[in-house]
Amino acid sequence: CVCVCVCVCRKAHVKVERDSSKAWIDKWGFLTDRESVKLKEPELPPHLKIRPPTPPEKYIQVSPSPVVPQTTQGLIGWRSSQPHLQLPTYGMVHHGRRSFLRELGWTLDALH
């Protein structure tokens, strides 16, 4: 008896939900049009659009490597030892000849 009553109530709830979902478009469908207008992103001008990335093969050329050395000692730096395979350097590396401590007039013991 209780089971039948619960099933009838549940069936009535499902029917009400189904009917209200069909009627929702007629009553509240205008809200979805406004939301879609708000969510649409503006079109960017052509000069601000992101261009597709350039494939690295166009601006990076890697020469074939020489034969791999037989020993591990020869393996260390084997590719950079070839002048035509070295990476480009951007200027000279300068080691300073001045000492910060000498500029301040301090002794080396001042660090400890």
C-alpha positions as a Markdown table, in Angstrom:
| # | Residue | x | y | z |
|---|---|---|---|---|
| 1 | Cys | 0.0 | 0.0 | 0.0 |
| 2 | Val | 2.8 | 2.4 | 1.0 |
| 3 | Cys | 4.9 | 1.3 | -2.0 |
| 4 | Val | 2.0 | 2.1 | -4.4 |
| 5 | Cys | 1.5 | 5.5 | -2.9 |
| 6 | Val | 5.2 | 6.3 | -3.2 |
| 7 | Cys | 5.2 | 5.2 | -6.9 |
| 8 | Val | 2.1 | 7.3 | -7.7 |
| 9 | Cys | 3.6 | 10.4 | -6.0 |
| 10 | Arg | 6.9 | 9.9 | -7.8 |
| 11 | Lys | 5.1 | 9.5 | -11.1 |
| 12 | Ala | 3.2 | 12.7 | -10.5 |
| 13 | His | 6.5 | 14.5 | -9.8 |
| 14 | Val | 8.1 | 13.3 | -13.0 |
| 15 | Lys | 5.0 | 14.4 | -15.0 |
| 16 | Val | 5.1 | 17.8 | -13.4 |
| 17 | Glu | 8.9 | 18.1 | -14.2 |
| 18 | Arg | 8.4 | 17.0 | -17.8 |
| 19 | Asp | 5.5 | 19.4 | -18.4 |
| 20 | Ser | 7.3 | 22.4 | -16.8 |
| 21 | Ser | 10.5 | 21.7 | -18.9 |
| 22 | Lys | 8.3 | 21.8 | -22.1 |
| 23 | Ala | 6.7 | 25.1 | -20.9 |
| 24 | Trp | 10.0 | 26.7 | -19.8 |
| 25 | Ile | 11.0 | 27.7 | -23.3 |
| 26 | Asp | 7.8 | 29.5 | -23.9 |
| 27 | Lys | 7.9 | 31.4 | -20.6 |
| 28 | Trp | 11.7 | 32.0 | -20.1 |
| 29 | Gly | 13.3 | 31.3 | -23.4 |
| 30 | Phe | 14.1 | 35.0 | -23.9 |
| 31 | Leu | 16.7 | 34.8 | -21.2 |
| 32 | Thr | 18.8 | 32.3 | -23.2 |
| 33 | Asp | 19.0 | 34.8 | -26.1 |
| 34 | Arg | 20.4 | 37.5 | -23.9 |
| 35 | Glu | 22.9 | 35.2 | -22.3 |
| 36 | Ser | 24.2 | 34.0 | -25.7 |
| 37 | Val | 24.6 | 37.7 | -26.7 |
| 38 | Lys | 26.6 | 38.4 | -23.5 |
| 39 | Leu | 28.8 | 35.3 | -23.9 |
| 40 | Lys | 29.7 | 36.0 | -27.5 |
| 41 | Glu | 33.3 | 37.4 | -27.6 |
| 42 | Pro | 33.9 | 40.5 | -29.8 |
| 43 | Glu | 35.8 | 40.1 | -33.0 |
| 44 | Leu | 39.4 | 41.3 | -32.9 |
| 45 | Pro | 40.7 | 43.6 | -35.6 |
| 46 | Pro | 43.1 | 41.8 | -38.0 |
| 47 | His | 46.2 | 43.6 | -36.7 |
| 48 | Leu | 45.5 | 42.3 | -33.1 |
| 49 | Lys | 44.8 | 38.7 | -34.1 |
| 50 | Ile | 47.3 | 36.0 | -32.9 |
| 51 | Arg | 49.3 | 34.6 | -35.9 |
| 52 | Pro | 50.1 | 30.9 | -36.0 |
| 53 | Pro | 53.5 | 30.1 | -34.6 |
| 54 | Thr | 56.4 | 29.7 | -36.9 |
| 55 | Pro | 57.8 | 26.2 | -36.9 |
| 56 | Pro | 61.3 | 26.1 | -35.4 |
| 57 | Glu | 62.7 | 24.4 | -38.4 |
| 58 | Lys | 62.5 | 27.7 | -40.3 |
| 59 | Tyr | 64.9 | 29.6 | -37.9 |
| 60 | Ile | 66.9 | 26.8 | -36.2 |
| 61 | Gln | 69.2 | 24.7 | -38.3 |
| 62 | Val | 71.1 | 21.8 | -36.6 |
| 63 | Ser | 74.0 | 20.3 | -38.5 |
| 64 | Pro | 74.5 | 16.6 | -38.4 |
| 65 | Ser | 76.8 | 15.4 | -35.6 |
| 66 | Pro | 80.1 | 13.8 | -36.1 |
| 67 | Val | 80.6 | 10.1 | -35.1 |
| 68 | Val | 80.0 | 9.5 | -31.4 |
| 69 | Pro | 83.4 | 9.0 | -29.6 |
| 70 | Gln | 84.3 | 5.6 | -28.3 |
| 71 | Thr | 85.3 | 6.6 | -24.8 |
| 72 | Thr | 83.4 | 8.6 | -22.2 |
| 73 | Gln | 86.3 | 11.1 | -21.9 |
| 74 | Gly | 85.9 | 11.8 | -25.6 |
| 75 | Leu | 82.1 | 12.1 | -25.2 |
| 76 | Ile | 82.4 | 15.2 | -22.9 |
| 77 | Gly | 81.9 | 18.2 | -25.1 |
| 78 | Trp | 82.4 | 16.2 | -28.3 |
| 79 | Arg | 79.8 | 18.1 | -30.3 |
| 80 | Ser | 80.9 | 21.6 | -29.1 |
| 81 | Ser | 84.5 | 20.9 | -29.9 |
| 82 | Gln | 83.7 | 21.0 | -33.6 |
| 83 | Pro | 83.9 | 24.7 | -34.7 |
| 84 | His | 81.0 | 24.4 | -37.2 |
| 85 | Leu | 78.7 | 22.8 | -34.6 |
| 86 | Gln | 79.2 | 25.2 | -31.8 |
| 87 | Leu | 76.4 | 27.3 | -30.4 |
| 88 | Pro | 76.5 | 31.0 | -31.2 |
| 89 | Thr | 77.9 | 33.2 | -28.5 |
| 90 | Tyr | 76.6 | 36.7 | -27.8 |
| 91 | Gly | 79.7 | 38.7 | -26.9 |
| 92 | Met | 82.8 | 38.1 | -24.9 |
| 93 | Val | 82.8 | 36.9 | -21.3 |
| 94 | His | 84.6 | 39.4 | -19.2 |
| 95 | His | 86.1 | 38.4 | -15.8 |
| 96 | Gly | 86.4 | 41.4 | -13.6 |
| 97 | Arg | 89.8 | 42.4 | -12.4 |
| 98 | Arg | 88.5 | 44.6 | -9.7 |
| 99 | Ser | 87.6 | 43.4 | -6.2 |
| 100 | Phe | 84.6 | 44.7 | -4.4 |
| 101 | Leu | 86.4 | 44.4 | -1.1 |
| 102 | Arg | 89.4 | 46.4 | -2.5 |
| 103 | Glu | 87.1 | 49.1 | -3.7 |
| 104 | Leu | 85.7 | 49.5 | -0.2 |
| 105 | Gly | 89.2 | 49.3 | 1.3 |
| 106 | Trp | 88.4 | 46.1 | 3.3 |
| 107 | Thr | 90.7 | 43.2 | 3.9 |
| 108 | Leu | 89.8 | 39.6 | 2.9 |
| 109 | Asp | 89.3 | 38.8 | 6.6 |
| 110 | Ala | 86.2 | 41.1 | 6.6 |
| 111 | Leu | 84.2 | 38.3 | 4.9 |
| 112 | His | 84.6 | 35.9 | 7.8 |
